[in-house]
Every structure is written in C-alpha cells, then in structure tokens.
Amino acid sequence: MRSFDAPRRRPAPSSFSAVTLAGESRSHTFSGVTLVVAIKTRCDGCRDFVESTLDEFETIDVVIVSATGDDDGEWSQSRHPILIAPALLEQLDVRWPPFYVVIDASTREVVSEGVVFGPSQVADEMRAFL
C-alpha cells in the first residue's frame, strides 16, 4: 500500500533559494537523489520528521522545507535545518503539506511523491531510491 497514486513525473529545478528559521539566506543545489519533505506546523507526521535522526535516509540528501515560518516555536527541537522556501514548493507543485517528493538531479525530474506520515513510512515508499 502507498500513500498516493502513481507519481506525477514533472520537471524539478536544479537549485533553489530559501531562508532559515533564523532568517539567514541559503541556496541549495540538488545533486543525486534528494528527498524534499514539505512540512507545516501542527502536524504529527511533520514533527516526527523534524525530530527524528532520519537514519533511513543516510545515502541521500534530505531537505526539509516549509512555505511559512514557525511562529509558535514548534520546530525548535528539530535535528535538521528547516528552510522556508514557498517558491520551491510552488515549482514542485506541492500544494498541501505534509508531502514529499523525490528528485533525481541527473534528470531534473520528480520521480516519486507521497503524503508524509513519518520517516519509516516515507523510507518504505521510496525504498527503490535509497
């Protein structure tokens, strides 16, 4: 069972710009296979992702992105950088977090996608790319 229908293959950017939760500008270039996890506040699956060690994904790049900041400090316990990048989510056609996409940088394409319930579930669904 999967959290979604067949992935919608579509173009992915080669890089993007973002802002950290602290307000610092960042840029990121995709290389290899990259998991982009779109999160939102007040989301249990999202919280599991930002607080987990993400050991399941040690062979690929993981980027955690939100369209908005965290005004309530919910992500203060995050083990990973959280980037505010609404333009990236729009480019990837991610409209309703929690959602993930897998990008293949060699083809600049989204090759997998689904709803986020937690790290283990996402790892199971994208096992072919790990």
C-alpha atoms as one frame of an Amber mdcrd trajectory, in Angstrom:
protein
   0.000   0.000   0.000   1.201   3.503  -0.779   0.074   6.920   0.395  -0.577
   8.092  -3.154  -1.312   7.077  -6.726   1.474   6.800  -9.306   3.863   9.778
  -9.111   3.334  12.671 -11.457   6.665  12.957 -13.242   7.404  16.615 -13.757
  10.390  18.950 -14.021  12.366  19.861 -10.919  14.663  22.853 -10.529  18.426
  22.358 -10.290  18.650  24.679  -7.276  16.627  26.966  -5.035  16.933  29.820
  -2.549  15.496  29.784   0.946  15.594  31.405   4.362  16.354  29.554   7.597
  14.109  29.828  10.628  16.654  32.314  11.977  16.238  34.498   8.861  19.537
  33.638   7.148  19.563  33.332   3.348  20.569  29.965   1.908  20.878  28.456
  -1.535  20.848  24.748  -2.318  21.804  22.838  -5.462  20.287  19.422  -5.943
  22.759  16.603  -6.543  21.999  12.917  -6.886  18.731  11.717  -5.410  17.166
  14.206  -2.996  14.172  13.809  -0.721  12.302  17.085  -0.258   9.890  16.963
   2.677   7.280  19.723   2.820   6.090  20.308   6.373   3.637  22.515   8.211
   3.007  23.369  11.837   0.571  21.373  13.979   1.346  18.166  12.073   2.293
  14.965  13.909   3.964  13.331  10.872   5.938  16.516  10.286   7.052  16.647
  13.915   8.246  13.028  13.666  10.314  14.006  10.644  11.993  17.076  12.142
  12.749  15.375  15.475  13.934  12.013  14.044  17.547  11.082  13.307  16.489
  10.161   9.740  18.903   7.207   9.726  16.767   5.594   6.990  17.960   8.266
   4.555  21.721   8.287   5.176  22.514   7.549   1.491  20.606  10.519   0.047
  20.237  14.236   0.636  17.186  15.263   2.691  15.822  18.802   2.534  13.031
  19.857   4.905  11.021  22.805   3.620   8.054  24.872   4.717   6.093  27.600
   2.981   5.865  29.538   6.251   7.849  30.140   9.413   7.283  28.607  12.825
   5.778  31.402  14.922   4.979  29.067  17.837   8.476  27.518  18.117   7.122
  24.070  17.336  10.245  23.172  15.337  12.728  24.328  17.983  13.659  20.678
  18.708  14.471  19.945  15.067  17.598  17.883  14.455  17.746  19.230  10.899
  17.713  22.609   9.189  14.257  23.741   8.171  14.165  26.018   5.164  11.409
  28.464   4.297  11.027  28.214   0.522   7.482  28.761  -0.758   8.752  29.289
  -4.326  10.358  25.817  -4.332   7.118  24.203  -3.188   5.282  26.032  -5.956
   7.851  24.893  -8.553   7.483  21.300  -7.355   3.663  21.615  -7.356   3.444
  20.766  -3.650   0.213  22.380  -2.500  -0.744  20.667   0.761   1.957  19.592
   3.213   2.756  17.219   4.703   4.070  15.900   1.412   7.314  14.624  -0.028
   8.887  14.492  -3.456  11.973  12.625  -4.592  14.103  14.494  -7.115  16.574
  12.847  -9.463  19.095  15.626 -10.091  20.559  13.850 -13.137  17.245  14.130
 -14.997  15.962  17.193 -13.093  12.689  15.397 -12.542  10.350  14.479  -9.695
  10.422  10.665  -9.697   8.321   9.851  -6.623   5.943  11.609  -4.266   3.522
  10.990  -1.439   1.952  12.088   1.814   4.151  12.206   4.933   3.043  10.160
   7.939   6.559   9.647   9.338  10.133   8.755   8.376   9.698   4.965   8.248
   6.647   5.200   6.005   8.422   7.553   3.569  11.517   5.311   3.532   9.340
   2.274   2.762   7.621   4.061  -0.108  10.841   5.292  -1.694  12.959   2.203
  -0.948  13.996   1.904  -4.638  15.861   5.213  -4.363  17.741   4.502  -1.117
